[in-house]
C-alpha cells in the first residue's frame, strides 16, 4: 500500500509489538494524528488498506472543519 502524498507514517515499539501511526500536516502546518494500529496477526495489505481508508476519512473531516471555521469568521 502507498500512503497518500500528504500522509506520513510513524513507527514505535510498544510492549505488544510495533505500532504504526498515520499522520499528516494540515494547511496550518499542524501535525494531525489520524489513525494507529498494530499489524501483527493481520495481512500487510489489509492492515494498510484499513489504516489509509480511516486516515483519509478523518483527514477529510478535519479539513472540512477548518474550512467551516474560516467561512464562519
C-alpha positions, 0 to 999 in steps of 0.5 A: 500500500502507498500512503497518500502524498500528504500522509506520513507514517510513524513507527514505535515499539510498544510492549505488544509489538510495533505500532504504526501511526498515520499522520499528516500536516494540515494547511496550518502546518499542524501535525494531525494524528489520524489513525494507529494500529498494530499489524501483527496477526493481520495481512500487510495489505489489509492492515494498510488498506484499513489504516489509509481508508480511516486516515483519509476519512478523518483527514477529510473531516478535519479539513472540512472543519477548518474550512467551516471555521474560516467561512464562519469568521 
